[in-house]
């Protein structure tokens, strides 16, 4: 679905990505794990087309050839807080040019994420978990085949986090490819594959079980720590 070949990105004197080789395979769910500053956000912004690489190439399949074919949830909540939930989805549908189909899709998604009873509530008055659910509904409004999420559960409580990952699993079961950036190895195990990003480089992409087998460890956090030591 999307292949990164020797992709590099700099911001002034700072190297965000240093020759990344990575693939997001169609139909999979992949967790992009790394510490703050490792390059996760930059990699997702390049994937969705919000920025361009300074070097290397990104090859996209036809179904995700343009940014409007992908769904994207940025790390920072970016919806309009003064609108109601229903107004936000109506505006997003209009921006995507969905017309009446967008209204029907919005109703489906409100039910799916559990916000139907909160349709007239101000976006700014929602809890952290509800805001993330609304952001997910907005990202899914135009039926993307690839959904990219940048640390989507940061700042929400444990219950809301589990509920959100349950929604992501349901989305994936509908055939949507997922790429989720997270600093939390406990969340990464929800995905079929885990890519470890360190200092702007992908150190490996394997299933959680493969990470354990390759490192001889019994949990993913220890496996990635060992991979980091080998990479030094």
C-alpha positions as CSV (number, residue, x, y, z in Angstrom):
1,X,0.0,0.0,0.0
2,X,2.9,2.4,0.8
3,X,6.6,1.9,0.6
4,X,9.3,4.2,2.0
5,X,12.7,3.9,0.3
6,X,15.7,5.7,2.0
7,X,13.4,8.5,3.1
8,X,15.2,11.4,4.9
9,X,13.8,14.6,6.4
10,X,15.5,17.5,8.2
11,X,14.4,20.6,10.0
12,X,17.3,23.0,9.9
13,X,20.1,21.2,11.7
14,X,17.9,18.5,13.1
15,X,17.6,15.2,11.4
16,X,14.1,13.8,11.9
17,X,14.4,10.8,9.6
18,X,17.7,9.3,8.4
19,X,17.1,6.9,5.5
20,X,13.9,5.2,6.5
21,X,13.0,2.0,4.7
22,X,9.5,0.8,5.7
23,X,6.4,-0.7,4.2
24,X,2.7,-0.4,5.2
25,X,1.3,-3.5,3.7
26,X,-2.4,-3.4,2.6
27,X,-4.8,-5.1,5.0
28,X,-2.4,-5.0,8.0
29,X,-2.3,-3.1,11.3
30,X,1.1,-1.8,12.3
31,X,2.2,0.1,15.4
32,X,5.0,2.6,15.0
33,X,6.7,2.6,18.3
34,X,9.4,5.1,19.4
35,X,10.3,7.6,22.1
36,X,9.4,11.3,21.8
37,X,11.6,12.8,19.1
38,X,12.3,9.5,17.3
39,X,10.5,10.7,14.1
40,X,7.0,9.2,14.4
41,X,5.0,12.3,13.7
42,X,7.3,13.3,10.8
43,X,6.9,9.8,9.3
44,X,3.1,9.9,9.4
45,X,3.0,13.5,8.1
46,X,5.0,12.3,5.1
47,X,2.8,9.3,4.7
48,X,-0.4,11.4,4.5
49,X,1.2,13.9,2.2
50,X,1.3,16.9,4.6
51,X,5.1,17.2,4.0
52,X,7.6,16.0,1.4
53,X,10.8,14.1,2.1
54,X,14.1,15.8,1.5
55,X,15.5,12.6,0.1
56,X,14.3,9.1,-0.9
57,X,11.0,8.2,-2.3
58,X,7.5,7.2,-1.1
59,X,5.6,4.8,-3.4
60,X,1.9,4.8,-2.9
61,X,-0.7,2.3,-4.2
62,X,-3.5,3.9,-6.4
63,X,-6.0,3.7,-3.6
64,X,-3.9,6.0,-1.4
65,X,-2.2,8.0,-4.1
66,X,-3.5,11.3,-2.7
67,X,-3.9,12.7,0.8
68,X,-7.7,12.7,0.5
69,X,-7.7,8.9,0.1
70,X,-6.2,8.5,3.6
71,X,-7.7,9.1,7.0
72,X,-5.5,11.0,9.5
73,X,-5.7,11.7,13.2
74,X,-3.0,14.2,14.3
75,X,-1.6,14.1,17.8
76,X,-3.0,17.5,18.6
77,X,-6.8,17.7,18.7
78,X,-7.7,20.0,15.8
79,X,-11.5,20.1,15.6
80,X,-13.6,23.2,16.1
81,X,-14.5,23.4,19.8
82,X,-17.3,25.9,19.4
83,X,-19.3,23.6,17.1
84,X,-21.6,20.9,18.2
85,X,-20.7,17.3,17.4
86,X,-23.2,17.2,14.6
87,X,-22.1,20.5,13.1
88,X,-18.4,19.3,13.1
89,X,-19.3,16.2,11.2
90,X,-21.5,18.2,8.8
91,X,-18.7,20.6,8.1
92,X,-16.2,17.8,7.6
93,X,-18.6,16.1,5.2
94,X,-19.0,19.3,3.2
95,X,-15.2,19.8,3.0
96,X,-14.9,16.3,1.6
97,X,-17.7,17.1,-0.9
98,X,-19.8,14.2,0.4
99,X,-23.3,15.8,0.2
100,X,-26.2,13.7,1.4
101,X,-24.1,10.6,1.6
102,X,-21.9,12.4,4.1
103,X,-24.9,13.0,6.4
104,X,-25.9,9.3,6.3
105,X,-22.2,8.3,6.9
106,X,-22.1,10.7,9.9
107,X,-25.1,9.1,11.5
108,X,-23.5,5.7,11.1
109,X,-20.3,6.9,12.6
110,X,-22.0,8.6,15.6
111,X,-23.6,5.3,16.4
112,X,-20.4,3.4,15.9
113,X,-18.3,5.6,18.2
114,X,-21.0,5.9,20.8
115,X,-21.7,9.7,20.4
116,X,-25.2,9.6,19.0
117,X,-26.6,10.9,22.3
118,X,-24.1,13.7,22.4
119,X,-24.8,15.1,18.9
120,X,-25.9,18.5,20.1
121,X,-23.1,18.9,22.7
122,X,-20.3,21.4,22.1
123,X,-17.1,19.8,20.9
124,X,-15.2,21.8,23.6
125,X,-17.4,20.3,26.3
126,X,-16.6,16.7,25.5
127,X,-14.3,14.6,27.6
128,X,-10.9,13.6,26.4
129,X,-12.1,10.2,25.3
130,X,-15.1,11.5,23.5
131,X,-13.0,14.1,21.6
132,X,-10.8,11.2,20.4
133,X,-13.9,9.3,19.3
134,X,-15.1,12.3,17.4
135,X,-11.7,12.8,15.8
136,X,-11.8,9.1,14.7
137,X,-15.3,9.5,13.2
138,X,-14.2,12.6,11.3
139,X,-11.1,10.7,10.0
140,X,-13.4,7.9,8.8
141,X,-16.1,10.0,7.2
142,X,-14.8,9.7,3.6
143,X,-14.2,5.9,3.9
144,X,-10.4,5.8,3.7
145,X,-8.6,2.6,3.0
146,X,-5.6,3.7,5.1
147,X,-6.0,5.2,8.5
148,X,-3.0,6.9,10.1
149,X,-3.1,7.8,13.8
150,X,-0.5,9.8,15.7
151,X,-0.6,8.8,19.4
152,X,-4.4,8.8,19.5
153,X,-4.8,7.8,23.2
154,X,-2.4,10.2,24.8
155,X,-4.1,12.0,27.7
156,X,-7.1,9.8,28.0
157,X,-7.9,7.4,30.9
158,X,-7.3,3.7,30.8
159,X,-11.0,2.8,30.2
160,X,-11.3,5.3,27.3
161,X,-8.1,3.9,25.9
162,X,-9.4,0.3,25.8
163,X,-12.7,1.5,24.3
164,X,-10.8,3.4,21.6
165,X,-8.6,0.4,20.7
166,X,-11.8,-1.7,20.5
167,X,-13.1,0.8,17.9
168,X,-9.8,0.5,16.0
169,X,-10.0,-3.2,15.9
170,X,-13.5,-3.0,14.5
171,X,-12.4,-0.6,11.8
172,X,-9.5,-2.9,10.9
173,X,-11.9,-5.9,10.7
174,X,-13.8,-3.9,8.0
175,X,-10.7,-4.0,5.8
176,X,-9.1,-0.6,6.7
177,X,-5.3,-0.7,6.9
178,X,-4.0,0.9,10.2
179,X,-0.7,2.6,11.1
180,X,-0.7,3.8,14.6
181,X,2.2,5.8,16.3
182,X,2.5,5.2,20.0
183,X,5.2,5.4,22.6
184,X,3.5,2.7,24.6
185,X,4.5,-0.9,23.9
186,X,1.5,-2.0,25.8
187,X,-0.7,-0.6,23.1
188,X,1.6,-1.9,20.3
189,X,0.6,-5.5,20.9
190,X,-3.0,-4.7,19.7
191,X,-1.4,-4.5,16.2
192,X,-0.4,-7.3,13.9
193,X,3.1,-5.9,13.3
194,X,5.3,-3.5,15.3
195,X,7.8,-1.2,13.7
196,X,10.5,0.2,16.0
197,X,11.7,3.7,15.2
198,X,14.8,5.0,16.9
199,X,16.6,8.3,16.1
200,X,15.0,8.6,12.7
201,X,15.6,5.0,11.6
202,X,13.4,1.9,11.5
203,X,15.3,-0.8,13.5
204,X,12.9,-3.6,12.5
205,X,9.3,-4.4,11.7
206,X,8.0,-7.8,13.0
207,X,5.0,-9.3,14.7
208,X,5.0,-9.0,18.5
209,X,5.8,-12.8,18.7
210,X,8.7,-12.4,16.3
211,X,10.2,-9.5,18.3
212,X,10.2,-11.8,21.4
213,X,11.7,-14.8,19.5
214,X,14.4,-12.7,17.9
215,X,15.5,-11.1,21.2
216,X,14.9,-14.0,23.5
217,X,12.8,-11.8,25.8
218,X,9.3,-12.3,27.3
219,X,7.8,-8.9,26.7
220,X,7.8,-6.3,24.0
221,X,9.3,-3.5,26.0
222,X,12.3,-5.7,26.8
223,X,12.6,-6.8,23.2
224,X,12.7,-3.2,21.9
225,X,15.2,-2.2,24.6
226,X,17.4,-5.0,23.5
227,X,17.0,-4.0,19.8
228,X,18.1,-0.5,20.7
229,X,21.2,-1.7,22.4
230,X,22.1,-3.8,19.4
231,X,21.6,-0.8,17.2
232,X,24.0,1.4,19.2
